[in-house]
């Protein structure tokens, strides 16, 4: 009986440790998503890309993107970003946070 109680306590402690580790890793995952977005946009170039193509590219890479008139909206980490194709400038687009 004592062995069963000890095992239950060990399982409980293991579960608590797993929850703590998982909660600590969430903020870094959010940073990784933004870093991946910036990397995708800065590592690629296409002077003819429009908002439809940009949104399609972002969606195929796992981002929640929607094309608008002059920019694509990207929802990431409870923030909304405006991603605007930048033509002949380096990279695919400029990123700014919408209010």
C-alpha positions as CSV (number, residue, x, y, z in Angstrom):
1,X,0.0,0.0,0.0
2,X,2.8,2.4,0.8
3,X,4.5,1.5,-2.5
4,X,1.3,2.5,-4.4
5,X,1.1,5.8,-2.5
6,X,4.8,6.5,-3.3
7,X,4.3,5.7,-7.0
8,X,1.3,8.1,-7.1
9,X,3.4,10.8,-5.5
10,X,6.1,10.2,-8.1
11,X,3.7,10.4,-11.0
12,X,2.2,13.6,-9.6
13,X,5.6,15.2,-9.2
14,X,6.5,14.1,-12.8
15,X,3.2,15.7,-14.1
16,X,3.9,18.9,-12.3
17,X,7.4,19.1,-13.7
18,X,6.1,18.5,-17.2
19,X,3.6,21.3,-16.8
20,X,6.2,23.7,-15.5
21,X,8.6,22.9,-18.4
22,X,5.8,23.2,-21.0
23,X,4.7,26.6,-19.6
24,X,8.3,27.9,-19.7
25,X,8.7,26.9,-23.4
26,X,5.7,28.8,-24.7
27,X,7.2,32.3,-24.8
28,X,10.2,31.1,-26.7
29,X,7.8,29.4,-29.3
30,X,6.1,32.8,-29.8
31,X,9.5,34.4,-30.5
32,X,10.5,31.6,-32.8
33,X,7.3,32.2,-34.9
34,X,8.1,35.9,-35.4
35,X,11.8,35.0,-36.1
36,X,10.6,32.5,-38.7
37,X,8.4,35.1,-40.3
38,X,11.1,37.7,-40.5
39,X,13.6,35.1,-41.9
40,X,11.2,34.0,-44.6
41,X,10.6,37.5,-45.7
42,X,14.2,38.7,-45.6
43,X,15.7,35.6,-47.2
44,X,13.5,35.7,-50.3
45,X,13.2,38.2,-53.1
46,X,10.6,38.7,-55.8
47,X,10.1,42.2,-57.2
48,X,6.8,41.1,-58.8
49,X,5.1,39.6,-55.7
50,X,1.7,41.1,-54.9
51,X,-0.4,40.8,-51.8
52,X,-2.2,37.6,-53.0
53,X,1.0,35.8,-53.7
54,X,2.6,37.0,-50.5
55,X,-0.4,35.8,-48.4
56,X,-0.3,32.5,-50.3
57,X,3.4,32.1,-49.6
58,X,2.9,32.9,-45.9
59,X,0.0,30.4,-45.6
60,X,2.0,27.6,-47.3
61,X,4.7,28.2,-44.6
62,X,2.1,27.8,-41.8
63,X,1.3,31.5,-41.0
64,X,-2.3,32.8,-40.6
65,X,-2.2,35.3,-43.5
66,X,-5.0,37.1,-45.3
67,X,-4.5,39.4,-48.4
68,X,-5.9,42.9,-48.3
69,X,-5.7,45.7,-50.9
70,X,-2.0,46.8,-50.4
71,X,-0.8,44.4,-47.7
72,X,-1.3,41.0,-46.1
73,X,-2.5,40.7,-42.6
74,X,-0.6,38.1,-40.5
75,X,-2.0,37.0,-37.1
76,X,0.8,35.8,-34.9
77,X,1.2,35.4,-31.2
78,X,-2.0,37.5,-30.4
79,X,-0.6,40.3,-32.5
80,X,-1.6,41.5,-36.0
81,X,1.1,42.4,-38.4
82,X,0.8,44.3,-41.7
83,X,3.2,42.7,-44.3
84,X,3.5,45.0,-47.4
85,X,5.3,43.8,-50.6
86,X,8.3,46.2,-51.1
87,X,9.0,45.8,-54.8
88,X,12.7,46.4,-55.6
89,X,13.9,46.8,-52.0
90,X,15.7,43.9,-50.4
91,X,13.5,41.1,-49.1
92,X,9.9,40.3,-50.0
93,X,8.1,42.8,-47.8
94,X,8.1,45.2,-44.9
95,X,6.6,44.2,-41.6
96,X,4.8,46.5,-39.1
97,X,2.4,45.9,-36.2
98,X,-1.2,47.1,-36.6
99,X,-2.8,48.8,-33.7
